[in-house]
């Protein structure tokens, strides 16, 4: 399935969770090298529209790179696991020129088309300066969208993001907190415990609260 349809399903799931009265907080388990931009700005806009309804947490466990960080940066809380890393803020694409390979193998491609730029950037000939400039402009546009979204989500200005958020590199957990890319260093289990949940059944906090309530009930019963 396309990345766009995946983002659409994520958006619908997020809306359902926000609307579920039994859900106290939404904790995303983020571990991704990123992906394509199709549908991503739209999903990010869905996240923004739902902020304030209930906590949305992006637990970096253990990688939030590129598109994954684009999403994670929009959460209310971004904890990173001790061995985690975030960043890779940037956009790239590729042109592959296979004309030399085809010529060496006696193959000649003839493109028949209508529309001045219809076959611009095709792999059967070297990339022209004009085509490269057009592709670069698209990459720059998406990069601007990425930076602006991160700046908005992390409450920084765009210039600060460009200068301090890795410049396309990954940033380890402790350093990411120092520059504002993440909020604290915490494992997924520790993050779940903050909201009364656990990967291993009942959370320690919930057990402690239950034990305290049982002790109070027993004490009251003993006084009667």
C-alpha positions in Angstrom: 0.0 0.0 0.0 1.1 3.6 -0.6 2.7 5.7 2.1 -0.2 8.2 1.6 -2.8 5.5 2.5 -0.7 4.5 5.5 -0.7 8.1 6.8 -4.5 8.3 6.2 -5.0 5.1 8.3 -2.8 6.5 11.0 -4.8 9.7 11.0 -8.1 7.8 11.4 -6.6 5.7 14.2 -5.4 8.8 16.0 -8.8 10.4 15.8 -10.5 7.3 17.2 -8.0 7.1 20.1 -8.5 10.8 20.9 -12.3 10.3 20.9 -12.1 7.2 23.1 -13.0 8.2 26.7 -11.1 5.1 28.1 -7.8 6.3 26.5 -5.9 8.6 28.9 -2.9 9.3 26.6 -1.6 8.1 23.3 1.9 6.8 23.3 3.6 6.2 19.9 6.3 3.6 19.9 8.6 5.2 17.2 11.4 3.2 15.6 11.8 4.1 12.0 14.5 5.3 9.5 11.9 7.5 7.8 10.3 7.2 4.4 8.6 9.2 1.7 6.7 12.5 2.0 3.5 11.4 0.4 0.6 12.1 2.8 3.0 13.2 5.5 2.2 16.9 5.8 -1.5 16.0 5.9 -1.0 13.5 8.8 1.1 16.1 10.6 -1.8 18.6 10.2 -4.2 16.0 11.7 -1.8 15.7 14.7 -1.8 19.4 15.1 -5.6 19.6 15.0 -5.9 17.1 17.8 -3.3 18.6 20.2 -4.8 19.6 23.5 -7.5 16.9 23.4 -5.3 14.5 25.4 -1.5 13.9 25.6 0.1 12.6 22.4 3.6 11.1 23.2 6.2 10.0 20.7 8.5 7.6 22.5 11.7 7.2 20.4 12.5 3.5 20.8 15.1 3.7 19.4 15.1 5.7 16.1 13.1 8.6 14.8 14.8 9.6 11.6 13.7 11.9 8.7 10.0 11.4 8.1 9.7 9.6 11.5 11.1 12.6 13.3 8.9 14.9 11.3 6.0 13.1 12.9 7.5 12.7 16.4 8.4 16.4 16.6 4.6 17.2 16.6 3.9 15.3 19.7 3.2 16.9 23.1 6.1 15.0 24.7 9.1 13.4 23.0 11.1 11.1 25.3 14.1 9.3 23.8 15.4 5.9 25.0 19.0 6.0 26.3 20.4 4.4 23.2 18.0 6.3 20.9 18.7 8.9 18.3 16.7 11.4 16.4 17.1 13.7 13.4 18.1 13.3 9.8 16.2 16.4 9.0 16.4 16.8 5.3 15.0 15.7 1.9 16.6 13.9 -0.9 15.9 12.3 -4.2 18.0 10.7 -6.9 18.4 10.7 -10.7 19.9 7.6 -12.3 21.5 8.0 -15.7 21.7 4.6 -17.4 22.4 5.8 -20.8 26.1 4.7 -20.8 25.0 1.2 -19.7 22.4 1.0 -22.5 24.9 2.2 -25.1 27.5 -0.4 -24.0 24.9 -3.1 -24.4 23.7 -1.9 -27.8 20.4 -0.5 -26.6 19.0 2.9 -27.7 15.9 4.3 -26.2 13.7 6.7 -28.1 11.1 8.7 -26.1 8.0 9.8 -27.9 6.0 12.3 -25.9 3.8 15.4 -25.8 4.3 18.2 -23.2 7.5 20.1 -22.9 8.6 18.6 -19.6 6.8 15.3 -19.7 10.0 13.1 -19.8 12.2 15.5 -17.9 14.5 13.7 -15.6 14.2 10.3 -17.5 17.0 7.8 -16.8 17.9 7.3 -20.5 19.9 10.5 -20.8 22.1 12.7 -18.6 20.2 15.1 -16.4 20.0 18.6 -17.8 20.7 21.7 -15.8 17.2 22.8 -16.2 15.7 19.5 -15.0 18.1 19.4 -12.1 17.0 22.9 -11.1 13.4 21.9 -11.2 13.9 18.8 -9.1 16.1 20.8 -6.6 13.2 23.4 -6.3 10.9 20.6 -5.2 13.4 19.2 -2.7 13.8 22.6 -1.3 10.1 23.1 -0.9 9.6 19.9 1.0 12.7 20.7 3.1 11.1 24.0 4.0 7.9 22.3 5.0 9.9 19.8 7.1 11.9 22.5 8.9 8.8 24.7 9.5 6.8 21.7 11.0 9.7 20.8 13.3 10.1 24.4 14.4 6.4 24.6 15.1 6.2 21.3 17.0 9.4 21.9 19.0 8.6 25.6 19.6 11.7 26.9 18.0 12.3 29.1 15.0 13.3 27.7 11.6 16.8 29.1 11.7 17.4 27.5 15.1 16.3 24.1 13.7 18.6 24.4 10.7 21.6 25.3 12.9 21.1 23.1 15.9 19.0 20.1 15.0 21.8 18.0 13.3 21.8 19.6 9.8 20.7 16.2 8.4 22.7 14.1 10.9 21.3 11.9 13.6 21.6 13.2 17.2 22.0 10.9 20.2 19.4 10.9 23.1 21.2 13.2 25.7 22.4 15.7 23.1 18.9 15.8 21.5 17.5 16.8 24.8 20.1 19.5 25.2 19.3 21.2 21.9 15.5 20.8 22.2 14.9 17.9 19.7 13.5 15.7 22.5 12.2 16.4 26.0 13.9 13.8 28.2 15.8 10.5 28.2 13.4 7.7 29.1 12.7 4.1 27.9 9.4 3.2 26.4 8.6 1.3 29.6 9.3 4.3 31.8 7.2 6.5 29.5 4.3 4.0 29.7 4.6 3.9 33.5 4.1 7.7 33.6 0.6 7.1 32.3 -0.2 4.1 34.4 0.6 1.5 31.7 3.3 -1.1 31.1 4.6 -3.4 28.4 4.7 -6.2 31.0 1.2 -6.0 32.5 0.1 -3.7 35.3 2.5 -0.8 35.8 4.4 -0.3 39.0 2.7 3.0 39.6 -0.8 1.4 39.3 0.3 -1.4 41.6 1.6 1.1 44.1 -1.6 3.1 44.0 -3.7 0.0 44.3 -1.7 -1.2 47.3 -2.1 2.2 49.0 -5.9 2.2 48.4 -6.1 -1.4 49.8 -4.1 -0.3 52.9 -6.4 2.7 53.4 -9.5 0.5 53.1 -8.1 -2.0 55.5 -7.2 0.7 58.0 -10.7 2.2 57.8 -12.3 -1.3 58.3 -10.1 -1.8 61.3 -11.3 1.4 63.0 -14.9 0.4 62.7 
